[in-house]
Amino acid sequence: MLRSLFSGVTGLRNHQLRLDVIGNNVANVNTTAFKSGRVAFKEGFAQLVSGATRPPGDQGGVNPVQVGLGSQVASVDTLFSQGNVETTGLGTDMAIQGDSFFVVAKGNQFFYTRAGNFQLDADGRLVSPSNGFVVQGRVAINGVFQDGIRDISLPFGQKTAALATSSVTLAGNVDAASQIFDQGTAATLDPLDPDQRAVTGTEKSYKDVSITVFDSLGEEHELKVVLYKTGPSEWSWQIDPQGMDIDATFGTGGIQIDQGTNPFVFNDDGTMDVDPATFVPPRITFRPNSGARDVTITIDPRGNGVNGLTQFAGTHNSVLRDQNGYTSGTLQNFSIDRTGTIVGAFTNGTTEPLGQIVLGDFNNPSGLLRVGDNMYSTSGNSGSAVYGFALEGSQSEIVSGALEMSNVDLAQEFTSMIVAERGYQANSRVITTSDRLLEELVSLKR
């Protein structure tokens, strides 16, 4: 009779624990990236009243007689199912689609979290706002990722170096109906000579094109090229160094022609003759007065068929475009893509990677220990974290400007609460009934 009393006590205790877990789930229904818990029960110890006997041959055997002594808690599981993703629009907010975890550090100790509501601290480090743990990843220097996992830092005011121009595209059209450039009475043809340009009919025989280029210190230089017609299907080119802040003693008038087919020859369909065996795009070098390195620029007119420099009758609209240099810039903004790569936008109009968020995966995430602040730490049964990057070593991906919501299902929790309540009531009835039976037993002595 006393066995039922203590069985009821174990039932009360276990259902109370289940209510505790349900209450914690409901309390965290709006906690960022919270993972709900679940209690599983198991049968307690069973007392053997009599053992089993084998069949003696002329009759059947006898089964064992056992009386159960209540229930026990088998486990309190953490359910790492995916929570819904809520858009926030804040660039430092991140949600993980998949089973991975963000990695954060307190000194040399690593912790793991699904809550991506990160912020920047005073030093520009990406941190968890609840405890200041620093988000981990690999950093990029001058756009090149470095080895090793370390703190992610995004200090505004960070600079990117200038890049000297190395290539320029020459495109557009030169007028096939133009006259051949007329040097007039001049002894030597010079398309930069104002007198030769003033010869009647010559005004359509040449075209000045220019573009701003940069040296290694980021100083601007106006690169000017004149195209002028020298034959029915030929246009020559010449560099105009006037007004460029360059060393005039370098090369010829400050410009050194390293190579380049001259003149450009056009086919009868208007496209340029760019036979790979003979055509060489112009390459020039000049020396800036700023103290920067010599600047070598390839001027490529080839394009792709009619998308390069062409000769058709009509508009004379050739241009220099698409130079690849830029001045130095300061970090102005950043964004995070689905691979966790942090791309900085600089004031010079360029972008380059600043870092990449690292993710951690576990063989058994349910074995992780909750340590508060939406953080987890490893345990003996979780295994060590396997580090990787979104879609590169990890199958998860990162959603920027969004947060993962709690995966608590209120309908399920309220249903479980009713079941736990009824289970608690039922076990309490077992205790009160056992108590009445004991009372009847004691009253026999009256």
C-alpha positions in Angstrom: 0.0 0.0 0.0 2.9 2.4 0.8 4.3 1.7 -2.7 1.3 3.5 -4.3 1.9 6.5 -2.0 5.5 6.9 -3.1 4.7 6.2 -6.8 2.2 9.1 -6.6 5.0 11.3 -5.1 7.3 10.6 -8.0 4.4 11.4 -10.4 3.8 14.8 -8.6 7.5 15.6 -8.7 7.9 14.7 -12.4 4.8 16.6 -13.5 5.9 19.6 -11.6 9.2 19.5 -13.5 7.3 19.3 -16.7 5.2 22.3 -15.7 8.5 24.1 -14.9 9.8 23.4 -18.4 6.5 24.5 -20.0 6.5 27.6 -18.0 10.0 28.5 -19.2 8.9 27.9 -22.8 5.9 30.2 -22.5 8.0 32.8 -20.7 10.4 32.8 -23.7 7.8 32.8 -26.4 9.3 36.2 -27.7 12.9 35.6 -26.8 15.2 35.9 -29.9 16.2 32.5 -31.2 15.0 30.7 -28.1 14.9 26.9 -28.4 12.1 25.2 -26.4 12.5 22.4 -24.0 10.7 19.1 -23.7 10.5 16.6 -20.8 10.5 12.9 -21.3 9.6 10.4 -18.6 10.7 6.9 -18.0 9.5 4.1 -15.8 11.0 3.9 -12.4 12.3 0.9 -10.6 10.1 -2.2 -10.7 10.1 -4.5 -7.6 10.3 -8.2 -8.4 7.6 -10.0 -6.3 8.2 -13.4 -7.8 10.3 -14.6 -10.6 9.4 -16.4 -13.8 9.5 -20.2 -14.1 10.2 -22.3 -17.1 7.5 -24.7 -18.4 8.0 -28.0 -16.5 6.9 -30.0 -19.6 3.3 -31.0 -18.8 2.1 -27.5 -18.1 2.9 -23.8 -19.0 5.4 -21.6 -17.4 4.7 -18.7 -15.0 5.5 -15.0 -15.8 7.4 -12.8 -13.3 5.4 -10.7 -10.9 6.6 -7.1 -10.7 5.3 -4.0 -9.2 6.4 -0.6 -10.6 7.6 2.0 -8.1 6.7 5.2 -10.0 8.3 7.3 -12.8 11.5 9.2 -13.3 12.7 12.0 -15.6 14.4 10.4 -18.6 15.6 13.7 -20.2 14.9 17.4 -20.6 15.6 17.9 -24.3 16.3 21.1 -26.1 14.5 21.2 -29.5 16.7 22.9 -32.1 14.0 23.2 -34.8 14.2 26.2 -37.0 12.4 29.3 -35.8 10.6 31.7 -38.1 12.7 34.6 -39.5 11.5 38.2 -38.7 12.8 41.0 -40.8 14.2 44.0 -38.9 16.1 46.0 -41.5 19.0 46.5 -39.2 22.3 45.6 -40.9 23.9 44.1 -37.9 21.0 41.7 -37.2 21.5 38.2 -38.6 19.5 35.0 -38.7 20.8 31.5 -39.5 18.9 29.3 -41.9 20.2 25.9 -41.0 21.6 24.1 -37.9 24.7 26.1 -37.3 25.6 28.6 -34.5 27.3 32.0 -34.3 30.6 31.8 -32.5 31.3 34.5 -29.8 34.2 34.8 -27.5 34.9 36.1 -24.0 38.7 36.2 -24.0 39.9 32.8 -25.0 36.6 31.1 -24.2 34.1 30.4 -27.0 30.4 30.3 -26.7 27.7 29.6 -29.3 24.4 31.3 -30.0 21.5 31.4 -32.5 20.6 35.0 -31.5 22.1 37.3 -34.1 21.0 40.7 -32.6 24.5 42.0 -32.7 25.8 45.6 -32.3 29.0 47.5 -32.7 30.9 48.6 -29.6 33.0 51.7 -29.1 36.0 49.9 -30.7 34.0 48.9 -33.7 33.9 45.2 -32.7 30.7 43.3 -33.5 29.4 42.1 -30.1 26.4 40.5 -28.4 24.6 43.4 -26.7 23.5 41.3 -23.6 27.1 40.5 -22.4 29.6 42.1 -24.8 30.9 38.7 -26.1 32.7 39.4 -29.5 31.5 37.8 -32.7 34.2 35.6 -34.3 35.3 35.2 -37.9 38.1 35.8 -40.3 39.2 39.3 -41.2 40.3 40.8 -44.5 43.2 43.2 -45.0 43.0 45.2 -48.2 40.3 42.8 -49.4 42.3 39.6 -48.8 41.1 37.2 -46.1 43.7 36.3 -43.4 44.1 32.9 -41.8 42.8 32.2 -38.4 39.6 33.0 -36.4 39.6 36.2 -34.5 37.4 39.1 -33.4 35.3 40.8 -36.1 36.1 44.5 -36.1 34.5 47.2 -38.3 35.8 50.5 -37.3 34.4 53.4 -39.2 37.2 55.6 -40.4 39.0 52.6 -41.8 40.7 53.5 -45.1 41.3 51.7 -48.3 44.4 52.4 -50.3 44.4 54.1 -53.7 44.8 52.0 -56.8 46.7 53.3 -59.8 44.8 53.0 -63.1 46.1 50.2 -65.3 43.5 49.8 -68.0 41.1 52.1 -69.9 38.6 51.1 -72.6 38.4 53.1 -75.9 34.9 52.6 -77.4 32.4 54.3 -79.6 32.4 55.3 -83.2 34.6 57.3 -85.5 32.9 58.9 -88.5 33.7 56.9 -91.7 32.6 59.9 -93.8 35.3 62.2 -92.3 38.0 63.6 -94.5 41.6 62.5 -94.0 43.4 64.9 -91.6 45.0 67.7 -93.6 48.2 69.1 -92.3 48.0 72.0 -94.7 51.4 73.7 -95.3 53.0 72.3 -92.1 56.1 70.2 -92.7 55.1 67.6 -90.2 51.7 66.2 -89.4 50.7 67.1 -85.8 47.0 66.6 -84.8 47.7 68.8 -81.7 48.8 71.8 -83.8 46.0 74.5 -83.7 46.9 75.7 -87.2 46.5 72.2 -88.7 43.3 71.7 -86.9 42.0 75.0 -88.4 42.4 73.7 -92.0 39.0 73.7 -93.7 37.3 70.3 -93.5 39.7 69.0 -90.9 37.3 69.7 -87.9 35.7 66.3 -88.4 38.9 64.5 -89.1 40.0 64.2 -85.4 38.4 63.6 -82.1 39.7 64.4 -78.6 38.8 61.9 -75.9 39.8 62.1 -72.3 39.3 60.4 -68.9 40.4 61.0 -65.4 42.9 58.4 -64.2 44.7 57.9 -60.9 48.3 57.3 -59.7 49.3 55.1 -56.8 48.8 58.0 -54.3 45.3 58.6 -55.6 46.1 61.8 -57.4 44.0 62.5 -60.5 45.4 63.0 -63.9 43.5 63.8 -67.1 44.6 61.3 -69.8 43.9 62.8 -73.2 44.1 61.0 -76.5 43.5 62.4 -80.0 42.2 60.2 -82.8 42.7 61.4 -86.3 42.0 59.9 -89.7 45.1 59.1 -91.8 43.5 56.8 -94.5 40.2 55.6 -95.8 40.1 52.9 -93.2 42.8 54.1 -90.8 42.8 56.2 -87.7 46.0 57.1 -85.8 46.2 58.1 -82.2 48.4 60.3 -80.2 48.7 61.1 -76.4 48.3 64.8 -75.4 50.4 65.4 -72.2 49.4 69.1 -72.0 48.0 70.0 -68.6 49.0 66.7 -66.9 50.9 67.0 -63.7 53.7 64.7 -64.8 57.5 64.8 -65.3 57.9 66.3 -68.7 61.5 64.9 -69.0 60.2 61.4 -68.9 59.7 59.8 -72.3 58.6 62.2 -75.0 57.0 65.2 -73.5 56.2 63.2 -70.3 54.7 60.2 -72.0 56.5 56.9 -72.9 54.8 54.8 -75.5 55.6 51.2 -74.5 53.8 49.5 -77.3 50.6 49.7 -79.4 49.4 49.2 -83.0 49.2 52.6 -84.8 47.2 53.3 -86.8 44.0 51.4 -86.1 42.7 49.7 -89.2 39.0 49.0 -89.8 37.4 46.3 -91.9 34.8 46.9 -94.6 32.0 46.1 -92.1 33.0 48.9 -89.7 34.6 46.7 -87.1 38.3 47.1 -86.1 40.9 44.7 -87.5 42.1 43.1 -84.3 44.0 40.1 -85.7 45.5 38.5 -82.5 48.8 37.8 -84.4 49.4 41.5 -85.2 47.2 43.8 -83.1 48.7 45.2 -79.9 46.6 47.5 -77.8 48.4 50.8 -76.9 50.3 50.9 -73.6 51.7 54.1 -72.2 53.6 55.1 -69.1 54.0 58.4 -67.3 55.7 59.6 -64.1 53.6 61.7 -61.8 55.1 64.7 -60.0 53.4 63.7 -56.8 56.1 61.1 -56.1 53.8 58.2 -56.9 55.1 55.2 -58.8 55.1 55.3 -62.6 51.7 54.7 -64.1 51.4 52.2 -66.9 48.0 52.1 -68.7 46.7 49.9 -71.4 44.2 51.5 -73.7 42.1 48.7 -75.2 39.9 49.6 -78.2 38.9 46.0 -79.1 35.7 45.4 -77.2 33.5 42.7 -78.6 32.8 43.3 -82.3 30.7 46.5 -82.6 31.0 47.1 -78.9 34.6 48.2 -79.3 35.8 51.1 -81.4 34.1 51.1 -84.8 34.0 53.1 -88.0 30.6 53.8 -89.4 29.3 56.8 -91.2 27.4 59.2 -88.9 28.0 60.2 -85.3 31.5 60.7 -84.1 31.2 59.6 -80.5 34.3 57.8 -79.4 35.1 57.9 -75.7 37.6 56.7 -73.1 35.7 54.9 -70.3 35.9 52.2 -67.7 39.2 53.0 -66.1 39.9 50.8 -63.1 41.8 53.1 -60.7 40.5 55.1 -57.7 41.7 57.4 -54.9 41.9 56.4 -51.3 38.6 56.1 -49.4 37.1 55.9 -45.9 34.7 53.2 -44.7 31.2 54.7 -45.0 28.9 51.7 -44.7 28.8 47.9 -44.8 26.5 45.0 -45.7 26.4 41.3 -45.0 25.6 38.7 -47.6 24.2 35.2 -47.3 27.7 33.7 -46.9 28.3 36.0 -43.9 30.8 38.1 -45.8 30.9 41.7 -44.5 31.4 44.0 -47.5 32.5 47.6 -46.8 31.4 50.5 -48.9 34.0 53.3 -49.1 33.7 57.0 -49.9 35.6 56.5 -53.1 32.8 54.4 -54.5 34.6 51.1 -54.1 33.7 48.0 -52.1 35.8 45.3 -50.6 35.4 42.5 -48.1 36.2 43.4 -44.4 35.6 40.0 -42.8 33.4 36.9 -42.8 31.3 35.5 -39.9 32.3 32.0 -38.8 29.7 29.4 -37.9 29.9 26.4 -35.6 28.3 23.0 -36.2 27.9 20.1 -33.7 27.3 16.4 -34.0 24.8 16.6 -31.1 23.6 20.2 -30.5 21.1 18.8 -27.9 24.1 18.1 -25.7 25.0 21.8 -25.4 24.8 23.5 -22.0 22.6 26.6 -21.7 24.6 29.3 -19.9 22.1 32.2 -20.2 22.0 35.3 -22.4 20.9 33.0 -25.3 24.3 31.4 -25.2 25.5 27.8 -25.1 28.7 26.1 -24.2 30.0 22.6 -25.1 29.6 19.6 -22.9 31.0 16.1 -22.9 28.2 14.8 -25.1 27.9 17.7 -27.6 31.2 17.2 -29.2 33.5 20.0 -30.2 32.4 22.6 -32.7 33.3 22.2 -36.3 34.0 25.6 -37.7 33.1 26.7 -41.2 31.6 29.5 -43.3 28.1 29.7 -44.6 27.8 27.7 -47.8 31.5 26.9 -47.5 32.1 24.1 -45.1 28.7 24.7 -43.5 25.4 24.0 -45.2 23.7 26.9 -43.3 23.3 30.4 -44.7 23.0 33.8 -43.1 20.1 36.2 -43.5 21.1 39.8 -42.9 18.7 42.4 -41.5 16.6 39.7 -39.8 16.4 37.7 -36.6 15.3 34.2 -35.8 12.2 34.1 -33.6 11.5 31.6 -30.7 10.4 28.2 -31.9 7.9 27.9 -29.0 4.5 26.7 -30.2 2.0 28.1 -27.8 -0.8 25.8 -28.9 1.4 22.8 -28.2 2.6 24.3 -24.9 -0.9 25.0 -23.6 -2.0 21.5 -24.6 1.0 20.0 -22.8 0.2 22.2 -19.8 -3.3 20.7 -19.6 -1.9 17.2 -19.8 0.7 18.0 -17.1 -2.0 19.5 -14.9 -4.3 16.5 -15.2 -1.3 14.2 -14.6 -0.5 16.2 -11.5 -4.1 16.0 -10.3 -4.3 12.2 -11.0 -1.1 11.5 -9.0 -2.4 13.6 -6.1 -5.6 11.5 -6.1 -3.4 8.4 -5.9 -1.8 9.9 -2.8 -5.1 10.9 -1.1 -6.6 7.5 -1.9 -3.6 5.7 -0.5 -3.9 7.9 2.6 -7.6 6.9 3.1 -6.7 3.2 2.8 -4.0 3.7 5.5 -6.6 5.5 7.6 -9.0 2.5 7.3 -6.2 0.2 8.2 -5.4 2.2 11.4 -9.0 2.4 12.3 -9.3 -1.5 12.6 -7.6 -1.2 16.0 -10.5 0.9 17.5 
